[in-house]
Amino acid sequence: MFIHTLYYTLKTMLRNKSQVLWCLAFPIILGTMFHFAFGDLSSSEQFSAIPVAVVLDDSKNNSILTNILDTLGAPGEDQFLEITYATEEEALSLLEQKKITGILYSNDTLSLTISAEMTDDAISQSILSAFVEQYNMSYAALYDVAITHPEAMPDVISALMEETNYLTEISFAKGDLDETLTYFFNLIAMTCLYAAMMGNNIAIDNQANLSNLGARRNVSPVHRLITIFADLTAALIFQFTSVSISLCYLHFALGVNFGSQIGYVLLAALAGCLTGISLGFFIGCIGHLNRNTKLGILMAAIMICCLLSGLMIGNIRMYVEKLCPALNHINPAALISDSLYALAVYPSHERYFTNIITLFILSLCFSFGGFILIRRKKYASV
């Protein structure tokens, strides 16, 4: 009887167009909108050549400076400067029109003039300032050596040309995390929690005072717990399949990088679906409100969970962590998205499994509470 109920419950879910829309089509549509809205923001953060004007004087050192600048301004992937040689008046005019980031003056030392109004180019201005400082230090060192120890010039030039890095970059992440990925993590969390709609329907369809199907089931000889367990299993299969399809679409069609640990990603999705179903089942078992009223309460709860998790406001979870950290540890949407985040960032699985175990505990509590509530309901007549 369990297999019979499971089979027909799955058929009923597949024929429910509204359910298919919210659990399968809506996440795919929203994920596509996310992709076109900010999916390629990270690729736009590339360095471009800094436009500068160079004002030369009559110094004999101009040839050295122009050779260096022409090398740095040579077109190509490594182009550092976009150089315009100009008079002082022309250079100031270009700076006033914000066509250049700064002006390089060739005097006894190289100097830089920037505009205080160009606050949006603060990084480029800092880079130019560091370049000018490095150039003056290197030139002063070569000048002193040329006067005091000319025989050491080749060694000094070689030392200045050699770039030494005293820092070693160590990545503690297993993958590159783009901050926009958190929105896709929260999208998967929302998709998992949408299973609560099915859990709510299952609870109502097994209560004789709330639905005609519930009345028929309560007079059937099949034990109520077997029917409910078959319904919940069918809901889990349906929703987990929907989330898996959404993950495949996001990963293969849109190029969203969920990392290489696909098994753990699917486990997080399974735990999230189970939590969503059990949450809906628990709420559906409370009180005598009708189907639509309970569904409205449930959807409001899901949206609040997703809001606090960061689906609408990316960094809101940090504020929640400061004001009420316990909320992040019981919010199902935050736990699901944080599980995916932990897979992408942390080298160990400690945080990941903490979230997964918490999700299973929440599922157990919701399911047990729902079974207790629905088991106590008796009907004088059906």
MARKOLGU-395359 format. One record per residue (C-alpha): x negated, y negated, z negated. Coordinates in nm, 4 decimals, always signed. Each point is the difference from the previous one (the first is absolute). Layout:
BEGIN
<x: X y: Y z: Z> .
...
***
This chain:
BEGIN
<x: +0.0000 y: +0.0000 z: +0.0000> .
<x: -0.2953 y: -0.2297 z: -0.0656> .
<x: -0.1234 y: +0.0300 z: +0.3625> .
<x: +0.3545 y: -0.0450 z: +0.1332> .
<x: +0.0504 y: -0.3226 z: -0.1962> .
<x: -0.3491 y: -0.1235 z: +0.0899> .
<x: +0.0620 y: +0.0546 z: +0.3729> .
<x: +0.3334 y: -0.1808 z: +0.0134> .
<x: -0.1187 y: -0.2847 z: -0.2199> .
<x: -0.2871 y: -0.0585 z: +0.2447> .
<x: +0.2442 y: -0.0009 z: +0.2915> .
<x: +0.2191 y: -0.2518 z: -0.1815> .
<x: -0.2974 y: -0.2288 z: -0.0657> .
<x: -0.1131 y: +0.0120 z: +0.3619> .
<x: +0.3496 y: -0.0966 z: +0.1154> .
<x: +0.0161 y: -0.2964 z: -0.2374> .
<x: -0.1045 y: -0.2830 z: +0.2347> .
<x: -0.0306 y: -0.2578 z: -0.2765> .
<x: -0.2292 y: +0.2263 z: -0.1986> .
<x: -0.2202 y: +0.0747 z: +0.3019> .
<x: -0.0219 y: -0.3725 z: +0.0740> .
<x: -0.1170 y: -0.1014 z: -0.3467> .
<x: -0.2263 y: +0.2967 z: -0.0675> .
<x: -0.1633 y: +0.0387 z: +0.3418> .
<x: +0.0718 y: -0.2772 z: +0.2511> .
<x: -0.0210 y: -0.2995 z: -0.2349> .
<x: -0.3550 y: +0.0738 z: -0.1318> .
<x: -0.1220 y: +0.0485 z: +0.3588> .
<x: +0.1587 y: -0.3284 z: +0.1127> .
<x: -0.1327 y: -0.1910 z: -0.3029> .
<x: -0.3452 y: +0.1550 z: +0.0398> .
<x: -0.0061 y: -0.1121 z: +0.3637> .
<x: +0.0918 y: -0.3533 z: -0.1075> .
<x: -0.2780 y: +0.0064 z: -0.2610> .
<x: -0.2455 y: +0.1116 z: +0.2673> .
<x: +0.0857 y: -0.2825 z: +0.2365> .
<x: +0.0178 y: -0.2549 z: -0.2830> .
<x: -0.3369 y: +0.0581 z: -0.1647> .
<x: -0.1311 y: +0.3390 z: +0.1056> .
<x: -0.2973 y: -0.1541 z: +0.1877> .
<x: -0.0868 y: -0.2790 z: -0.2442> .
<x: -0.3209 y: +0.1710 z: -0.1057> .
<x: -0.1283 y: +0.0119 z: +0.3564> .
<x: +0.0363 y: -0.3788 z: +0.0290> .
<x: -0.2424 y: -0.0602 z: -0.2874> .
<x: -0.3083 y: -0.0012 z: +0.2210> .
<x: -0.2918 y: -0.2414 z: -0.0072> .
<x: -0.0159 y: -0.2520 z: +0.2854> .
<x: -0.2840 y: -0.2309 z: +0.0966> .
<x: -0.0099 y: -0.3239 z: -0.1983> .
<x: +0.0275 y: -0.3102 z: +0.2222> .
<x: -0.2678 y: -0.2601 z: -0.0836> .
<x: -0.1495 y: -0.3083 z: +0.1594> .
<x: -0.3792 y: -0.0455 z: -0.0011> .
<x: -0.1548 y: -0.3447 z: -0.0047> .
<x: -0.3699 y: +0.0039 z: +0.0919> .
<x: -0.2500 y: -0.2761 z: -0.0758> .
<x: -0.3456 y: -0.0565 z: +0.1427> .
<x: -0.1629 y: +0.2508 z: -0.2340> .
<x: -0.2602 y: +0.2343 z: +0.1405> .
<x: +0.1746 y: +0.2847 z: -0.1825> .
<x: +0.3030 y: -0.0145 z: +0.2295> .
<x: -0.1274 y: +0.2789 z: +0.2219> .
<x: -0.0224 y: +0.2395 z: -0.2937> .
<x: +0.3496 y: -0.0917 z: -0.1196> .
<x: +0.1601 y: +0.0185 z: +0.3449> .
<x: -0.1537 y: +0.3428 z: +0.0604> .
<x: +0.1492 y: +0.1262 z: -0.3259> .
<x: +0.3381 y: -0.1610 z: +0.0652> .
<x: +0.0164 y: +0.1286 z: +0.3569> .
<x: -0.0699 y: +0.3505 z: -0.1282> .
<x: +0.2741 y: -0.0295 z: -0.2630> .
<x: +0.2378 y: -0.1492 z: +0.2563> .
<x: -0.0568 y: +0.2599 z: +0.2718> .
<x: +0.3353 y: +0.1468 z: +0.1157> .
<x: +0.0747 y: +0.3488 z: -0.1217> .
<x: +0.1420 y: +0.1971 z: -0.2916> .
<x: -0.2646 y: -0.1405 z: -0.2389> .
<x: +0.0443 y: -0.3653 z: +0.0983> .
<x: -0.0359 y: -0.2105 z: -0.3141> .
<x: +0.0330 y: -0.3589 z: +0.1256> .
<x: +0.1879 y: -0.1720 z: +0.2785> .
<x: -0.2382 y: -0.2885 z: +0.0709> .
<x: +0.0645 y: -0.3391 z: +0.1582> .
<x: -0.2992 y: -0.2341 z: +0.0400> .
<x: +0.1190 y: -0.3585 z: -0.0349> .
<x: -0.0879 y: -0.3494 z: -0.1138> .
<x: +0.0918 y: -0.1036 z: -0.3510> .
<x: +0.3044 y: -0.1964 z: +0.1194> .
<x: +0.1273 y: +0.2908 z: +0.2063> .
<x: -0.0592 y: +0.2434 z: -0.2858> .
<x: +0.1895 y: -0.2162 z: -0.2498> .
<x: +0.2863 y: -0.0314 z: +0.2453> .
<x: +0.0171 y: +0.3793 z: +0.0394> .
<x: -0.0059 y: +0.0431 z: -0.3775> .
<x: +0.2774 y: -0.2560 z: -0.0431> .
<x: +0.2103 y: +0.1860 z: +0.2572> .
<x: -0.0704 y: +0.3253 z: -0.1893> .
<x: -0.1466 y: +0.1635 z: +0.3097> .
<x: -0.3136 y: +0.0976 z: -0.1916> .
<x: -0.0644 y: +0.1184 z: -0.3538> .
<x: -0.3130 y: -0.2052 z: -0.0655> .
<x: -0.2871 y: -0.2029 z: +0.1423> .
<x: -0.3640 y: +0.1165 z: -0.0154> .
<x: -0.2575 y: -0.2825 z: -0.0060> .
<x: -0.3582 y: +0.0709 z: +0.0979> .
<x: -0.2285 y: -0.2241 z: -0.2071> .
<x: -0.3002 y: +0.0898 z: -0.2102> .
<x: +0.2359 y: +0.2622 z: -0.1412> .
<x: +0.3222 y: +0.1376 z: +0.1341> .
<x: +0.3071 y: -0.1658 z: -0.1536> .
<x: +0.3733 y: +0.0644 z: +0.0179> .
<x: +0.3012 y: -0.2301 z: +0.0094> .
<x: +0.3498 y: +0.1377 z: -0.0541> .
<x: +0.3469 y: -0.1506 z: -0.0398> .
<x: +0.1762 y: +0.0104 z: -0.3353> .
<x: +0.3341 y: +0.0051 z: +0.1825> .
<x: -0.0668 y: +0.3419 z: +0.1584> .
<x: +0.0861 y: +0.2023 z: -0.3094> .
<x: +0.1208 y: +0.2918 z: +0.2122> .
<x: -0.3587 y: +0.0519 z: +0.1238> .
<x: -0.1543 y: +0.0219 z: -0.3463> .
<x: -0.1507 y: +0.3436 z: +0.0637> .
<x: -0.1602 y: -0.1055 z: +0.3281> .
<x: -0.1351 y: -0.3139 z: -0.1673> .
<x: -0.1540 y: +0.2109 z: -0.2765> .
<x: -0.1615 y: +0.2278 z: +0.2595> .
<x: -0.1480 y: -0.2994 z: +0.1828> .
<x: -0.1300 y: -0.1433 z: -0.3269> .
<x: -0.1697 y: +0.3310 z: -0.0842> .
<x: -0.1523 y: +0.0139 z: +0.3501> .
<x: -0.1431 y: -0.3521 z: -0.0295> .
<x: -0.1455 y: +0.0768 z: -0.3436> .
<x: -0.1585 y: +0.3233 z: +0.1251> .
<x: -0.1442 y: -0.1725 z: +0.3060> .
<x: -0.1572 y: -0.2809 z: -0.2065> .
<x: -0.1494 y: +0.2468 z: -0.2485> .
<x: -0.1500 y: +0.2129 z: +0.2765> .
<x: -0.1344 y: -0.3026 z: +0.1870> .
<x: -0.1585 y: -0.1416 z: -0.3179> .
<x: -0.1641 y: +0.3350 z: -0.0758> .
<x: -0.1447 y: +0.0263 z: +0.3524> .
<x: -0.1214 y: -0.3593 z: -0.0104> .
<x: -0.1831 y: +0.0512 z: -0.3313> .
<x: -0.1600 y: +0.3249 z: +0.1177> .
<x: -0.1053 y: -0.1551 z: +0.3301> .
<x: -0.1897 y: -0.2723 z: -0.1888> .
<x: -0.1483 y: +0.2043 z: -0.2849> .
<x: -0.0408 y: +0.3531 z: +0.1397> .
<x: +0.0501 y: +0.0028 z: +0.3762> .
<x: -0.1431 y: +0.3513 z: +0.0239> .
<x: +0.3028 y: +0.1298 z: -0.1963> .
<x: +0.2527 y: -0.1415 z: +0.2445> .
<x: +0.0754 y: +0.3319 z: +0.1808> .
<x: +0.0675 y: +0.1752 z: -0.3306> .
<x: +0.2269 y: -0.2811 z: -0.1228> .
<x: +0.1935 y: -0.0111 z: +0.3251> .
<x: +0.0406 y: +0.3759 z: -0.0133> .
<x: +0.1239 y: -0.0205 z: -0.3613> .
<x: +0.2507 y: -0.2725 z: +0.0875> .
<x: +0.1264 y: +0.1951 z: +0.2990> .
<x: +0.0523 y: +0.3114 z: -0.2097> .
<x: +0.3381 y: +0.0057 z: -0.1689> .
<x: -0.0104 y: +0.1666 z: -0.3410> .
<x: +0.3161 y: +0.1043 z: -0.1786> .
<x: -0.0290 y: +0.0747 z: -0.3709> .
<x: +0.3616 y: +0.1124 z: -0.0341> .
<x: +0.1422 y: +0.3406 z: +0.0794> .
<x: +0.3643 y: +0.0275 z: +0.0963> .
<x: +0.1763 y: +0.2925 z: -0.1621> .
<x: +0.3625 y: +0.0695 z: +0.0858> .
<x: +0.2141 y: +0.1494 z: -0.2749> .
<x: +0.2888 y: +0.0451 z: +0.2420> .
<x: +0.0700 y: +0.2905 z: +0.2295> .
<x: +0.1437 y: -0.2277 z: +0.2663> .
<x: +0.0171 y: -0.3623 z: +0.1110> .
<x: +0.3020 y: -0.1640 z: -0.1620> .
<x: +0.1663 y: -0.2854 z: +0.1817> .
<x: +0.2150 y: -0.2013 z: -0.2401> .
<x: +0.2932 y: +0.0209 z: +0.2444> .
<x: +0.0016 y: +0.3764 z: -0.0543> .
<x: +0.1630 y: -0.0558 z: -0.3395> .
<x: +0.3170 y: -0.1055 z: +0.1815> .
<x: +0.0049 y: +0.3308 z: +0.1869> .
<x: -0.0654 y: +0.1851 z: -0.3271> .
<x: +0.3020 y: -0.1728 z: -0.1506> .
<x: +0.2028 y: +0.0770 z: +0.3116> .
<x: -0.0663 y: +0.3713 z: -0.0548> .
<x: +0.0966 y: -0.0444 z: -0.3665> .
<x: +0.3288 y: -0.1613 z: +0.1003> .
<x: +0.0683 y: +0.2797 z: +0.2497> .
<x: -0.0550 y: +0.2598 z: -0.2725> .
<x: +0.2361 y: -0.1807 z: -0.2374> .
<x: +0.2704 y: -0.0198 z: +0.2658> .
<x: +0.0496 y: +0.3695 z: -0.0799> .
<x: +0.1899 y: -0.1293 z: -0.3027> .
<x: +0.2996 y: -0.0549 z: +0.2299> .
<x: +0.0165 y: +0.3751 z: +0.0627> .
<x: -0.0450 y: +0.0763 z: -0.3687> .
<x: +0.2874 y: -0.2350 z: -0.0779> .
<x: +0.2232 y: +0.1681 z: +0.2588> .
<x: -0.0860 y: +0.3456 z: -0.1364> .
<x: +0.0990 y: -0.1031 z: -0.3530> .
<x: +0.3320 y: -0.1444 z: +0.1159> .
<x: +0.0767 y: +0.2943 z: +0.2314> .
<x: -0.0226 y: +0.2294 z: -0.3015> .
<x: +0.2420 y: -0.1953 z: -0.2212> .
<x: +0.3665 y: +0.0844 z: +0.0429> .
<x: +0.1251 y: -0.3389 z: -0.1186> .
<x: -0.2115 y: -0.1951 z: +0.2538> .
<x: +0.0329 y: +0.1922 z: +0.3274> .
<x: +0.2192 y: +0.2582 z: +0.1715> .
<x: -0.3067 y: +0.2112 z: +0.0761> .
<x: -0.0828 y: -0.0048 z: -0.3705> .
<x: +0.3496 y: +0.1262 z: -0.0801> .
<x: -0.0352 y: +0.2921 z: +0.2421> .
<x: -0.3448 y: +0.0891 z: -0.1307> .
<x: +0.1149 y: +0.0018 z: -0.3606> .
<x: +0.2695 y: +0.2611 z: +0.0710> .
<x: -0.2334 y: +0.2227 z: +0.2035> .
<x: -0.1503 y: +0.3094 z: -0.1661> .
<x: -0.3560 y: -0.1153 z: +0.0769> .
<x: -0.1849 y: -0.1252 z: -0.3060> .
<x: -0.0249 y: -0.3777 z: +0.0041> .
<x: -0.3745 y: -0.0091 z: -0.0733> .
<x: -0.0730 y: +0.2229 z: +0.3012> .
<x: +0.1943 y: -0.2345 z: +0.2271> .
<x: -0.1696 y: -0.3090 z: -0.1404> .
<x: -0.3458 y: +0.1537 z: +0.0218> .
<x: +0.0611 y: +0.0991 z: +0.3637> .
<x: +0.1194 y: -0.3536 z: +0.0782> .
<x: -0.3043 y: -0.1571 z: -0.1644> .
<x: -0.2350 y: +0.2358 z: +0.1849> .
<x: +0.1643 y: -0.0875 z: +0.3318> .
<x: -0.0336 y: -0.3709 z: -0.0803> .
<x: -0.3692 y: +0.0464 z: -0.0817> .
<x: -0.0616 y: +0.1836 z: +0.3285> .
<x: +0.1870 y: -0.2640 z: +0.1996> .
<x: -0.1678 y: -0.2999 z: -0.1638> .
<x: -0.3499 y: +0.1468 z: -0.0029> .
<x: +0.0351 y: +0.0767 z: +0.3714> .
<x: +0.1162 y: -0.3587 z: +0.0612> .
<x: -0.2954 y: -0.1455 z: -0.1917> .
<x: -0.2409 y: +0.2327 z: +0.1821> .
<x: +0.1361 y: -0.1177 z: +0.3362> .
<x: -0.0386 y: -0.3626 z: -0.1115> .
<x: -0.3596 y: +0.0669 z: -0.1105> .
<x: -0.0823 y: +0.1621 z: +0.3343> .
<x: +0.1502 y: -0.2927 z: +0.1896> .
<x: -0.1863 y: -0.2600 z: -0.2071> .
<x: -0.3295 y: +0.1887 z: +0.0203> .
<x: -0.0058 y: +0.1256 z: +0.3589> .
<x: +0.2201 y: -0.2518 z: +0.1822> .
<x: -0.0831 y: -0.3218 z: -0.1882> .
<x: -0.3506 y: +0.0917 z: -0.1166> .
<x: +0.0620 y: -0.0546 z: -0.3720> .
<x: -0.2914 y: +0.1603 z: -0.1832> .
<x: +0.1186 y: +0.2120 z: -0.2931> .
<x: -0.3435 y: +0.1593 z: -0.0335> .
<x: -0.1169 y: +0.3515 z: +0.0673> .
<x: +0.1581 y: +0.1659 z: -0.3050> .
<x: +0.3271 y: +0.0836 z: +0.1725> .
<x: +0.0852 y: +0.2773 z: -0.2460> .
<x: -0.0104 y: -0.2381 z: -0.2947> .
<x: +0.2018 y: -0.2600 z: +0.1932> .
<x: +0.2711 y: +0.2589 z: +0.0640> .
<x: -0.0069 y: +0.1062 z: -0.3663> .
<x: +0.0593 y: -0.3632 z: -0.1021> .
<x: +0.2887 y: -0.0168 z: +0.2483> .
<x: +0.1472 y: +0.3227 z: -0.1391> .
<x: -0.0228 y: -0.1278 z: -0.3586> .
<x: +0.1565 y: -0.3301 z: +0.1069> .
<x: +0.2899 y: +0.1720 z: +0.1790> .
<x: +0.0641 y: +0.2217 z: -0.3016> .
<x: +0.0046 y: -0.3049 z: -0.2281> .
<x: +0.2392 y: -0.1858 z: +0.2292> .
<x: +0.2436 y: +0.2945 z: +0.0241> .
<x: -0.0010 y: +0.0612 z: -0.3749> .
<x: +0.0482 y: -0.3716 z: -0.0717> .
<x: +0.3045 y: -0.0146 z: +0.2269> .
<x: +0.1371 y: +0.3226 z: -0.1461> .
<x: -0.0355 y: -0.1336 z: -0.3546> .
<x: +0.1752 y: -0.3302 z: +0.0755> .
<x: +0.2720 y: +0.1835 z: +0.1914> .
<x: +0.0741 y: +0.2109 z: -0.3070> .
<x: +0.0502 y: -0.3010 z: -0.2295> .
<x: +0.3526 y: -0.1267 z: -0.0622> .
<x: +0.3076 y: +0.0098 z: +0.2209> .
<x: -0.0788 y: -0.2752 z: +0.2508> .
<x: +0.0753 y: +0.0724 z: +0.3637> .
<x: -0.2556 y: +0.0907 z: +0.2653> .
<x: -0.0502 y: -0.3491 z: +0.1460> .
<x: -0.0401 y: -0.1680 z: -0.3386> .
<x: -0.2644 y: +0.2472 z: -0.1116> .
<x: -0.1735 y: -0.0301 z: +0.3366> .
<x: -0.0118 y: -0.3798 z: -0.0369> .
<x: -0.1532 y: +0.0288 z: -0.3469> .
<x: -0.2501 y: +0.2538 z: +0.1304> .
<x: -0.1082 y: -0.2100 z: +0.2993> .
<x: -0.0442 y: -0.3038 z: -0.2245> .
<x: -0.2243 y: +0.2048 z: -0.2297> .
<x: -0.2056 y: +0.1271 z: +0.2972> .
<x: -0.0462 y: -0.3508 z: +0.1407> .
<x: -0.1114 y: -0.1327 z: -0.3394> .
<x: -0.2512 y: +0.2850 z: -0.0293> .
<x: -0.1329 y: -0.0709 z: +0.3506> .
<x: -0.0167 y: -0.3735 z: -0.0715> .
<x: -0.2051 y: +0.0544 z: -0.3159> .
<x: -0.2188 y: +0.2471 z: +0.1900> .
<x: -0.0995 y: -0.2590 z: +0.2629> .
<x: +0.2144 y: +0.0745 z: +0.3068> .
<x: +0.1261 y: -0.3585 z: +0.0249> .
<x: -0.2836 y: -0.1825 z: -0.1829> .
<x: -0.3357 y: +0.1692 z: +0.0426> .
<x: -0.1726 y: -0.1009 z: -0.3258> .
<x: +0.3000 y: +0.0036 z: -0.2337> .
<x: -0.1162 y: +0.3244 z: -0.1609> .
<x: -0.3035 y: -0.1818 z: -0.1440> .
<x: +0.2319 y: -0.2458 z: -0.1772> .
<x: +0.2114 y: +0.2889 z: -0.1290> .
<x: -0.3200 y: +0.1642 z: -0.1272> .
<x: -0.0839 y: -0.3157 z: -0.1973> .
<x: +0.3493 y: -0.0644 z: -0.1387> .
<x: +0.1327 y: +0.3529 z: -0.0493> .
<x: -0.2510 y: +0.2717 z: +0.0965> .
<x: +0.2285 y: +0.2808 z: -0.1219> .
<x: +0.2432 y: -0.0848 z: +0.2805> .
<x: -0.2541 y: +0.1010 z: +0.2648> .
<x: -0.0374 y: +0.3395 z: -0.1686> .
<x: +0.3715 y: +0.0859 z: +0.0185> .
<x: +0.0951 y: -0.1722 z: +0.3267> .
<x: +0.0327 y: +0.2843 z: +0.2554> .
<x: -0.0743 y: -0.2268 z: +0.2984> .
<x: -0.3165 y: -0.1320 z: -0.1683> .
<x: -0.1123 y: +0.3532 z: -0.0862> .
<x: +0.0449 y: +0.1248 z: +0.3581> .
<x: -0.1772 y: -0.2951 z: +0.1633> .
<x: -0.2756 y: +0.0074 z: -0.2624> .
<x: -0.0570 y: +0.3703 z: +0.0727> .
<x: -0.0628 y: -0.0789 z: +0.3670> .
<x: -0.2157 y: -0.2962 z: -0.1023> .
<x: -0.2066 y: +0.2190 z: -0.2327> .
<x: -0.0656 y: +0.2459 z: +0.2820> .
<x: -0.1342 y: -0.2804 z: +0.2194> .
<x: -0.2135 y: -0.1736 z: -0.2641> .
<x: -0.1156 y: +0.2254 z: -0.2818> .
<x: -0.2569 y: +0.2795 z: +0.0465> .
<x: +0.1624 y: +0.2179 z: -0.2662> .
<x: +0.3616 y: +0.1175 z: -0.0212> .
<x: +0.0552 y: -0.0812 z: -0.3669> .
<x: +0.2228 y: -0.3011 z: +0.0608> .
<x: +0.1791 y: +0.1783 z: +0.2849> .
<x: +0.0913 y: +0.3050 z: -0.2065> .
<x: +0.1042 y: -0.2204 z: -0.2936> .
<x: +0.2556 y: -0.1650 z: +0.2263> .
<x: +0.1147 y: +0.3306 z: +0.1515> .
<x: +0.0463 y: +0.1632 z: -0.3412> .
<x: +0.1961 y: -0.3052 z: -0.1172> .
<x: +0.2273 y: +0.0286 z: +0.3049> .
<x: +0.0655 y: +0.3692 z: -0.0718> .
<x: +0.0750 y: -0.0797 z: -0.3652> .
<x: +0.2475 y: -0.2709 z: +0.1058> .
<x: +0.1599 y: +0.2467 z: +0.2436> .
<x: +0.0325 y: +0.2602 z: -0.2733> .
<x: +0.1562 y: -0.2493 z: -0.2413> .
<x: +0.2497 y: -0.1318 z: +0.2570> .
<x: +0.0941 y: +0.3505 z: +0.1176> .
<x: +0.0398 y: +0.1367 z: -0.3534> .
<x: +0.2074 y: -0.3028 z: -0.1000> .
<x: +0.2227 y: +0.0399 z: +0.3042> .
<x: +0.0540 y: +0.3725 z: -0.0632> .
<x: +0.0904 y: -0.0688 z: -0.3633> .
<x: +0.2503 y: -0.2713 z: +0.0972> .
<x: +0.1690 y: +0.1987 z: +0.2769> .
<x: +0.0039 y: +0.3229 z: -0.2009> .
<x: +0.2024 y: -0.1620 z: -0.2764> .
<x: +0.2771 y: -0.1126 z: +0.2335> .
<x: +0.3109 y: +0.2160 z: -0.0235> .
<x: +0.3298 y: -0.0490 z: +0.1800> .
<x: +0.3436 y: +0.0826 z: -0.1387> .
<x: +0.1322 y: +0.0385 z: +0.3532> .
<x: -0.1460 y: -0.0291 z: +0.3491> .
***
